[in-house]
Amino acid sequence: MVESSSIALKIDQLMRRIHADLHPRAVEFDHHRVGPIGGMLLLAIGEREPIDIGALVQQMGRDKSQISRLVQTLERKGLITKEQSIDDGRVSLLRLTEAGGHQLRSIQAVLMDVVFKVMEPLSDREQAAFSQLLDKILTSRNRDAD
C-alpha cells in the first residue's frame, strides 16, 4: 500500500504545477482581474449554481468573511448576481451573469489546456483510469458534504 504522506506530497506537487502553469496564462482569462481565488469562486459557482454562500464557504474551505468580500467584488464587477432564496429569505443564492459565464468559460478553456499538457505523459487508457479515480474521490466528497 502506498503511504498516505507520499500521496499527499504528490498531490501538492501536482496542484502547484497546475497553478504555476496557469499563472502566466492569467492574461488570457482574468479579464476582470478577479485573481486566483476569484477564479476558483467562479468555477465553484458555475459548478453548483444557484449556490448559497454557506455552501460556497464549505466548498472553498475559506472563512465566511473572506468569501463574502470576494462575492461582493464579483458582484460589483458584474460577474455574479445575488438573490434571496424563495425558500428562506435569510439565504442568498449566487448565479453567474452573462459576463461571469464568459469569464468562466475562458478559465475552463485555459485550465483544460494546462491539465491536458500536464497529463501528456499518460496514455489515453491511463488518463481514463485517472479520471475514474478522480470521479470516485470527488463523488465520495460530495456525498459527505451534502
C-alpha positions in Angstrom: 0.0 0.0 0.0 1.3 3.5 -0.9 2.0 5.7 2.1 -0.6 8.4 2.5 2.0 11.1 3.1 3.6 10.2 -0.2 0.3 10.6 -2.0 -0.4 13.9 -0.2 3.0 15.3 -1.3 2.5 14.2 -4.9 -1.0 15.8 -5.0 0.5 19.0 -3.6 3.2 18.9 -6.3 0.6 18.4 -9.0 -1.6 21.3 -7.7 1.5 23.6 -7.6 2.5 22.6 -11.1 -1.0 23.3 -12.4 -1.1 26.6 -10.6 2.4 27.5 -11.9 1.4 26.7 -15.5 -1.9 28.7 -15.1 -0.4 31.8 -13.6 1.5 33.1 -16.7 -1.7 32.5 -18.8 -4.0 34.5 -16.5 -4.0 37.4 -19.0 -5.9 35.0 -21.3 -8.8 34.7 -18.9 -8.7 37.1 -16.0 -10.3 39.9 -17.9 -12.0 41.3 -14.8 -8.9 41.0 -12.5 -10.5 38.7 -10.0 -7.3 36.8 -9.2 -6.8 33.1 -8.5 -9.3 32.9 -5.6 -11.9 34.9 -7.6 -11.4 32.4 -10.5 -11.8 29.5 -8.1 -15.0 31.0 -6.8 -16.4 31.4 -10.3 -15.6 27.8 -11.0 -17.4 26.7 -7.8 -20.4 28.9 -8.5 -20.6 27.6 -12.1 -20.4 24.0 -10.9 -23.4 24.2 -8.5 -25.4 27.4 -9.3 -27.5 28.6 -7.8 -25.4 28.1 -4.7 -25.8 29.7 -1.3 -22.9 31.5 0.4 -22.8 28.9 3.2 -22.4 26.0 0.8 -19.7 28.1 -1.1 -17.8 28.7 2.2 -17.8 25.0 2.9 -16.8 24.0 -0.7 -14.0 26.6 -0.8 -12.7 25.9 2.7 -12.4 29.6 3.5 -13.9 31.7 6.2 -17.3 33.4 5.6 -16.0 36.9 5.8 -13.4 36.2 3.1 -15.9 34.6 0.8 -18.4 37.4 1.4 -15.8 40.0 0.4 -15.0 38.0 -2.7 -18.7 37.7 -3.5 -19.1 41.5 -3.2 -16.2 42.0 -5.6 -17.6 39.6 -8.2 -21.0 41.1 -7.8 -19.6 44.7 -8.2 -17.7 43.6 -11.3 -20.9 42.2 -12.8 -19.9 38.6 -12.8 -22.4 37.2 -10.4 -25.9 38.1 -9.1 -27.1 37.6 -5.6 -30.7 37.0 -4.9 -32.8 35.9 -1.9 -33.9 32.3 -1.7 -37.6 31.7 -2.2 -37.5 29.0 0.5 -35.6 31.0 3.1 -35.3 34.8 2.9 -32.1 34.8 5.0 -30.2 32.8 2.4 -28.6 34.5 -0.6 -28.2 32.5 -3.8 -25.4 33.2 -6.2 -25.6 32.8 -10.0 -23.3 33.7 -12.8 -24.2 36.6 -15.1 -23.6 36.5 -18.8 -20.2 38.2 -18.2 -19.5 35.7 -15.4 -20.3 32.8 -17.7 -18.0 34.2 -20.4 -15.2 34.6 -17.7 -15.9 31.0 -16.5 -15.6 29.6 -20.0 -12.3 31.4 -20.5 -10.9 30.0 -17.3 -12.1 26.5 -18.1 -10.6 26.6 -21.6 -7.1 27.5 -20.3 -7.4 25.1 -17.3 -8.3 22.3 -19.7 -5.3 23.2 -21.9 -2.9 23.3 -18.9 -4.2 20.0 -17.5 -4.0 18.4 -20.9 -0.3 19.3 -21.1 0.3 18.1 -17.5 -1.4 14.7 -18.4 0.6 14.2 -21.7 2.9 11.6 -20.2 -0.1 9.4 -19.5 -1.6 7.1 -22.2 -5.2 7.5 -23.1 -6.0 4.5 -21.0 -4.1 5.9 -18.0 -5.9 9.2 -18.4 -9.3 7.4 -18.4 -8.3 5.4 -15.3 -7.1 8.6 -13.6 -10.4 10.4 -14.4 -12.4 7.5 -13.0 -10.3 7.6 -9.8 -10.9 11.3 -9.5 -14.6 10.8 -10.1 -14.7 8.3 -7.3 -12.9 10.6 -4.9 -15.0 13.6 -5.8 -18.3 11.7 -5.6 -17.4 10.5 -2.2 -16.5 14.0 -1.0 -19.8 15.4 -2.4 -21.8 12.7 -0.6 -20.1 13.7 2.7 -20.7 17.4 2.1 -24.4 17.0 1.2 
